[in-house]
Amino acid sequence: MTTSTTSLSAASLPTPSSSAMSLLTEPADTRGRLAALLARWLPDQRWFAGRDNKITSLSVVAATEVTPGCFHLLVRVEHRGEPDCVHYQLLLGASTDVPPRLRGHVIGEVEGPTGRGLLVYDAVHDQRATVLLLDRIRRGGTMGNLRFESFPRTGVPSNLAPRVLDVEQSNTSIVYGDRLILKLFRRVQPGINPDLEVPTVLARHGYAQGLAPTAWFHSFAPFFATLGVVQPYLADATDGWTLARDSAQSPLGRAEFIEEARGLGRATAALHVALSESFPVTAAPADHTVRLADAMTNRLRHAASLVPALRAYVPALNAVFAEFAQAGTDLPLQRVHGDLHLGQVLRAGGDWHIVDFEGEPAKPLTERRGDHSPVGDVAGMLRSFDYAAHIGDSPRPEWAEHTRATFCGGYAEVGRFDPRGIAVVLRAHEADRAVYEVVYEAGHRPDWLTVPMAAVARLCRTL
């Protein structure tokens, strides 16, 4: 990606010390080179949301030195054609030399205060920096524009060896001694993050299948925002995606996963019940399904403009959404998970644990913290079963069908509705999710496009 112009506003910076000062205040051309380095580096990161649009401006809006040679940044990014800016959280190191284990994480070089080159690198991979970061969270208090807090009596142990999880996600997770996990929210929005808010409230409610936060930190300038959350780490856990994928690819997969899928359905229903008892619940307005169906139809129209293969299914999908609009009032609206799939559930000690309550990071925080139909979570999990069945050399659609039915049966045992009894509503939510997946796969993983396209064809046939 080529960056046309970048800007780094000195007026917006705090006054950092030592290496951070050399990197961010003097001389002015150093600031420009740092901005240019970051503008080239950011689009290659898994958690960066604006790969498709050129960066037109990048500025540092807050900087705090965490330890000599390592500093925390909030950067403001503007994209061509986008009216809103986006903020990202970075942990950067600066040194005249870096050890071999960090050389693969070097972003580039800028001139230091003595004229020597400073290597700038992604410090989440620097064990020294991440150990000190957890220690700072453990001790609490304020540093620069950052505030560190923890729940009383929980305690955060010290001297735990860190390692960065090498998984595809929209944030960065650091595991400490197989006891704790720190999630750094890379894309930052003003306000409390649901991944801190929801597990905290659920823990107070007595919900046992979540992971209650132990500690966290946030910014209070230039705005309040949750930056990171520390939670217990389940070292013996296996994620639902791995279990389902292995089951789908096994000749005996249908039999061995049945109880796990039923238990996951029950766990999902128990989550929705706990959320409805912990947060306010509102009745869906009389025109809710009409407005939601209109939104689904508009998303379909946009998706079809981007992915030609989808256009042949537009009439049938429009009929799916129209039938939903005529179905009448939807279920009561409540807090939900917001991004539920097999990668967000863990199996440990014979139980399912539901994690990652952040929701879709690209959506506004007010929307992620709002009330929605729990059917959306159910549809997300059903779509995830479909993916597990179709990734590999031998697709297993019959495995997906059986597992989906088992999950819904488990949900009905505990939940306040039976997904199988609201087929029209569930089909519309599934179709809307599949349309989203079509756009995502076409842009990011073209080899996987056949998975959501097969789901679109199936959902159209159910009319």
C-alpha positions in Angstrom: 0.0 0.0 0.0 1.3 3.5 -0.8 0.6 6.3 1.6 0.1 9.7 0.1 0.4 12.0 3.1 0.8 11.6 6.8 0.8 14.0 9.7 2.0 13.8 13.3 0.7 16.6 15.4 3.2 17.7 18.1 0.6 19.8 19.8 -1.5 16.7 20.6 1.4 14.9 22.3 2.1 14.6 26.0 5.7 15.1 27.1 7.3 11.7 27.3 10.8 11.1 28.7 14.1 9.5 27.7 13.7 7.3 24.6 10.0 8.1 24.1 10.9 11.8 24.1 13.6 11.3 21.5 11.2 9.4 19.3 8.2 11.7 19.6 9.3 15.3 20.2 12.7 16.2 18.7 13.5 16.6 15.9 10.4 17.2 13.8 11.5 15.1 10.9 11.8 12.1 13.3 8.1 12.5 14.0 7.3 12.5 10.3 9.4 9.3 9.7 7.7 7.6 12.6 4.3 8.4 11.2 5.3 7.2 7.8 6.7 3.9 9.3 3.5 3.3 11.1 1.3 4.1 8.1 3.2 1.5 6.1 3.2 -1.1 8.9 -0.4 -0.9 10.1 -2.2 -2.2 7.0 -0.2 -5.5 7.2 -1.5 -6.2 10.7 -4.2 -8.8 11.2 -6.1 -6.5 13.5 -6.0 -3.4 11.2 -9.5 -2.7 9.9 -8.7 -0.4 6.9 -6.6 -2.4 4.6 -8.7 -1.6 1.6 -8.5 2.2 2.0 -5.4 4.3 1.7 -4.3 6.1 4.9 -4.4 9.8 4.4 -3.4 10.9 7.9 -1.8 9.3 11.0 -1.2 11.2 14.2 -0.2 10.2 17.7 -2.9 11.5 20.2 -1.4 10.1 23.4 1.9 8.6 24.4 3.0 7.2 27.7 6.4 5.7 28.5 5.7 2.4 30.2 9.4 1.6 30.8 12.6 3.0 29.4 12.7 2.2 25.7 9.1 1.1 25.5 6.0 3.3 25.2 2.3 3.1 24.8 0.6 5.0 22.0 -2.8 5.8 20.8 -2.8 6.7 17.2 -5.5 8.3 15.1 -5.9 7.1 11.5 -7.9 8.7 8.7 -8.7 6.9 5.5 -9.5 8.2 2.0 -13.2 8.2 1.5 -14.1 7.5 5.1 -15.7 10.2 7.2 -14.7 8.8 10.6 -11.3 8.4 12.0 -10.2 5.2 13.8 -7.9 4.9 16.9 -5.5 2.1 17.5 -3.4 1.0 20.5 0.3 0.3 20.0 3.1 -0.8 22.3 6.3 0.2 20.7 10.0 -0.3 21.6 12.9 1.9 20.5 16.5 0.9 20.7 19.8 1.3 18.9 19.9 -2.5 18.6 17.5 -5.4 19.1 18.2 -9.0 19.9 17.7 -11.6 17.2 14.3 -12.8 18.6 12.8 -9.3 18.0 14.3 -8.5 14.6 11.3 -10.0 12.8 9.1 -7.4 14.6 11.1 -4.3 13.7 8.9 -1.7 12.0 11.7 0.5 10.8 14.4 3.0 11.8 14.3 6.7 12.8 17.1 9.0 13.8 17.6 9.3 17.6 18.6 12.5 19.5 22.4 11.8 19.2 22.1 11.1 15.5 22.2 7.4 15.9 19.5 5.3 14.4 16.7 4.0 16.6 15.0 0.7 15.6 11.3 0.9 16.3 9.6 -2.5 16.9 6.3 -4.0 18.0 7.0 -4.4 21.8 4.1 -6.9 22.4 6.7 -9.5 21.4 9.3 -8.1 23.9 9.1 -10.3 27.0 10.8 -7.6 29.1 8.2 -5.0 28.1 5.2 -7.3 28.6 6.4 -8.5 32.0 6.7 -4.9 33.1 3.3 -4.1 31.6 1.6 -6.8 33.7 3.5 -5.7 36.7 2.2 -2.2 36.2 -1.4 -3.5 35.9 -0.9 -5.5 39.1 0.3 -2.5 41.1 -2.5 -0.3 39.9 -2.5 3.5 39.8 -1.9 6.0 37.1 0.9 6.5 34.6 0.7 9.2 32.0 -2.7 9.0 30.4 -3.2 5.4 31.6 -5.1 4.0 34.6 -4.5 0.5 35.9 -7.1 -1.3 38.1 -8.0 -4.7 39.5 -10.7 -6.3 41.5 -10.0 -6.4 45.3 -8.7 -9.7 46.7 -8.2 -11.3 43.3 -4.5 -10.6 43.0 -2.4 -10.7 39.9 0.7 -12.9 40.4 4.1 -11.5 39.4 7.1 -13.1 37.6 4.9 -15.0 35.0 6.6 -15.7 31.7 4.7 -14.1 28.8 4.0 -15.4 25.3 1.9 -13.9 22.5 -0.8 -16.2 21.1 -0.3 -16.8 17.4 -4.0 -16.9 16.4 -6.1 -15.0 13.9 -8.0 -12.3 15.8 -8.8 -8.6 15.8 -6.8 -8.0 19.0 -3.5 -9.2 20.6 -3.6 -11.8 23.4 -0.6 -12.4 25.8 -0.6 -15.5 28.0 1.3 -15.3 31.3 2.6 -18.5 32.8 -0.5 -20.4 31.5 -2.3 -18.7 34.4 -3.5 -15.4 33.0 -4.3 -13.9 29.6 -4.1 -10.2 28.8 -6.2 -9.1 25.8 -5.0 -5.8 24.2 -7.8 -4.2 22.3 -6.0 -2.9 19.2 -8.9 -0.9 17.7 -10.0 1.5 20.5 -13.4 3.3 20.8 -14.4 5.7 23.6 -16.3 4.0 26.4 -16.2 0.7 28.4 -15.5 -2.4 26.3 -18.2 -5.1 26.5 -15.4 -7.7 27.1 -14.9 -6.0 30.5 -18.4 -5.0 31.2 -20.3 -8.2 30.4 -18.1 -10.8 32.1 -18.0 -8.6 35.2 -21.7 -8.3 35.4 -22.2 -12.0 34.7 -19.7 -13.0 37.5 -21.7 -10.9 39.9 -24.9 -12.6 38.7 -23.3 -16.0 39.5 -22.9 -17.2 35.9 -20.1 -19.8 36.1 -19.4 -20.5 32.4 -17.6 -17.2 31.7 -14.2 -15.9 32.8 -14.4 -13.0 35.2 -11.9 -10.2 34.7 -9.1 -10.0 37.2 -7.6 -6.6 36.2 -7.8 -4.1 33.4 -6.4 -0.8 32.3 -7.9 2.2 30.4 -7.0 5.6 29.0 -8.5 8.8 30.3 -7.0 11.2 27.8 -7.8 12.2 25.1 -10.9 10.0 25.9 -11.9 7.2 28.3 -11.5 3.8 26.7 -10.9 0.2 27.9 -7.5 -0.8 26.6 -6.9 -4.2 28.0 -8.4 -6.9 30.2 -6.7 -9.6 32.3 -8.6 -12.9 32.8 -7.8 -16.4 34.0 -6.3 -18.6 31.3 -7.6 -22.1 30.8 -4.5 -24.0 29.9 -6.2 -27.3 29.5 -9.0 -25.9 27.3 -9.7 -26.8 23.6 -11.5 -24.3 21.5 -14.8 -25.3 20.0 -13.6 -24.8 16.4 -10.8 -27.4 16.9 -13.2 -29.9 18.4 -15.9 -29.4 15.7 -13.4 -29.4 12.8 -11.8 -32.6 14.0 -15.1 -34.2 14.6 -16.4 -33.3 11.2 -13.3 -34.7 9.5 -13.5 -38.0 11.5 -15.5 -41.0 10.2 -17.0 -41.2 13.6 -17.5 -37.5 14.0 -21.3 -37.5 14.0 -21.4 -39.8 17.1 -18.5 -38.3 19.1 -19.6 -34.6 18.9 -23.3 -35.0 19.6 -23.2 -34.5 23.4 -20.7 -31.6 23.0 -23.1 -29.9 20.6 -26.1 -30.4 22.8 -24.1 -29.1 25.8 -23.0 -26.1 23.9 -26.6 -25.4 23.0 -27.5 -25.5 26.7 -24.5 -23.3 27.6 -25.6 -20.7 25.0 -29.1 -20.7 26.3 -27.9 -20.4 29.9 -25.8 -17.4 28.8 -28.9 -15.7 27.3 -30.9 -16.3 30.4 -28.2 -14.9 32.6 -27.8 -11.8 30.4 -31.6 -11.3 30.5 -31.5 -11.4 34.3 -28.4 -9.2 34.6 -29.2 -6.4 32.1 -32.5 -4.7 31.2 -34.7 -6.5 28.6 -37.0 -4.5 26.2 -39.9 -5.6 24.1 -39.3 -5.4 20.4 -41.1 -2.5 18.8 -44.0 -3.3 16.6 -42.1 -2.4 13.5 -38.8 -4.1 14.6 -38.9 -7.0 12.1 -39.8 -4.7 9.3 -36.9 -2.4 10.0 -34.5 -5.2 10.6 -35.6 -6.9 7.3 -35.0 -3.7 5.5 -31.5 -3.5 6.9 -30.9 -7.1 5.8 -32.2 -6.3 2.3 -29.9 -3.3 2.1 -26.9 -5.3 3.2 -27.7 -7.9 0.5 -28.0 -5.2 -2.1 -24.6 -3.9 -1.2 -23.0 -7.3 -1.0 -24.4 -8.3 -4.5 -22.8 -5.2 -5.9 -19.4 -6.4 -4.6 -19.7 -10.2 -5.3 -21.2 -11.1 -8.7 -21.7 -14.7 -7.7 -24.3 -13.6 -5.2 -26.6 -11.8 -7.7 -28.4 -14.9 -8.9 -29.7 -15.5 -5.3 -30.9 -12.0 -4.7 -34.6 -12.6 -5.5 -34.8 -15.7 -3.3 -32.9 -14.0 -0.4 -35.2 -11.0 -0.7 -38.1 -13.4 -0.3 -36.5 -14.8 2.9 -36.2 -11.3 4.4 -39.7 -10.4 3.2 -41.2 -13.4 4.9 -39.3 -12.4 8.1 -40.8 -8.9 7.9 -44.3 -10.4 7.8 -43.6 -12.7 10.7 -44.6 -10.1 13.3 -42.9 -9.0 16.5 -39.5 -10.5 17.2 -38.3 -11.9 20.5 -37.6 -9.5 23.3 -34.4 -7.6 22.8 -31.5 -8.0 25.3 -27.8 -7.9 25.7 -26.2 -10.7 23.7 -22.7 -12.1 23.0 -22.7 -10.3 19.6 -20.1 -12.4 17.8 -20.8 -16.0 18.8 -19.1 -18.8 16.9 -17.0 -21.9 17.7 -13.8 -19.9 18.1 -15.4 -18.0 21.1 -16.1 -21.1 23.2 -13.7 -23.3 25.2 -14.1 -26.9 26.4 -12.4 -27.5 29.7 -13.0 -29.8 32.7 -16.1 -31.2 31.0 -17.8 -27.8 30.7 -18.2 -25.2 28.0 -16.9 -21.7 28.7 -18.1 -18.7 26.5 -15.5 -16.0 26.1 -14.7 -12.8 24.0 -17.7 -10.6 24.7 -16.3 -7.7 22.7 -18.7 -8.2 19.8 -17.8 -7.2 16.2 -14.9 -4.7 16.7 -15.7 -2.8 13.5 -19.2 -1.9 14.8 -19.7 1.2 16.9 -19.4 0.6 20.6 -23.0 1.9 21.2 -24.3 -0.8 18.9 -22.2 -3.5 20.5 -23.5 -2.5 23.9 -27.1 -2.3 22.7 -30.0 -4.7 22.9 -30.5 -7.3 20.1 -32.3 -10.5 19.4 -30.6 -13.6 20.9 -31.4 -15.4 17.6 -28.4 -13.6 16.1 -26.1 -15.5 18.5 -27.8 -18.8 17.6 -27.5 -18.1 13.9 -23.8 -17.3 14.3 -23.1 -20.6 16.0 -25.1 -22.5 13.3 -23.1 -20.9 10.6 -19.9 -21.9 12.5 -20.9 -25.5 12.4 -21.4 -25.2 8.7 -17.8 -23.9 8.3 -16.4 -26.7 10.3 -18.2 -29.2 8.1 -16.9 -27.7 4.8 -13.3 -26.9 5.6 -11.2 -29.9 4.4 -11.0 -32.2 1.5 -14.3 -33.9 2.1 -17.2 -31.7 3.0 -19.7 -33.2 5.5 -23.0 -31.3 5.1 -24.8 -34.2 6.8 -22.6 -33.7 9.9 -23.5 -30.0 9.9 -27.2 -30.7 9.6 -27.1 -33.2 12.5 -25.0 -31.0 14.7 -27.1 -27.9 14.1 -30.2 -29.8 15.1 -28.5 -31.2 18.2 -27.3 -27.7 19.2 -30.8 -26.3 18.8 -32.3 -29.2 20.8 -29.9 -28.4 23.7 -30.7 -24.7 23.5 -34.4 -25.5 23.8 -33.8 -27.5 27.0 -32.6 -24.5 28.9 -33.6 -21.4 26.9 -36.7 -19.3 26.8 -37.5 -20.3 23.2 -36.9 -23.2 20.8 -34.9 -22.2 17.8 -36.6 -24.9 15.8 -40.0 -23.3 16.5 -39.1 -20.0 14.9 -37.8 -21.2 11.5 -38.6 -18.1 9.6 -36.8 -15.8 12.0 -33.8 -18.1 12.3 -33.5 -18.5 8.5 -33.5 -14.7 8.0 -30.7 -14.2 10.6 -28.7 -17.1 9.1 -29.1 -15.7 5.6 -28.0 -12.2 6.8 -24.9 -13.8 8.4 -24.1 -15.8 5.3 -24.3 -12.7 3.1 -21.8 -11.0 5.4 -19.5 -14.0 5.1 -19.7 -14.0 1.3 -18.4 -10.4 1.3 -15.7 -11.2 3.8 -14.4 -14.3 2.1 -14.5 -12.7 -1.3 -12.2 -10.0 0.0 -10.0 -11.9 2.3 -10.1 -15.7 1.7 -11.4 -16.4 -1.8 -10.7 -20.1 -1.5 -13.3 -20.2 1.3 -16.0 -18.4 -0.7 -17.7 -21.7 -1.5 -18.7 -22.2 2.1 -21.1 -19.3 2.6 -22.2 -19.6 -1.0 -23.3 -23.2 -0.3 -25.2 -21.9 2.7 -26.9 -19.2 0.6 -28.1 -21.8 -1.8 -29.4 -24.1 1.0 -31.2 -21.2 2.7 -32.9 -20.2 -0.5 -34.1 -23.8 -1.1 -35.8 -23.9 2.3 -38.5 -21.4 1.1 
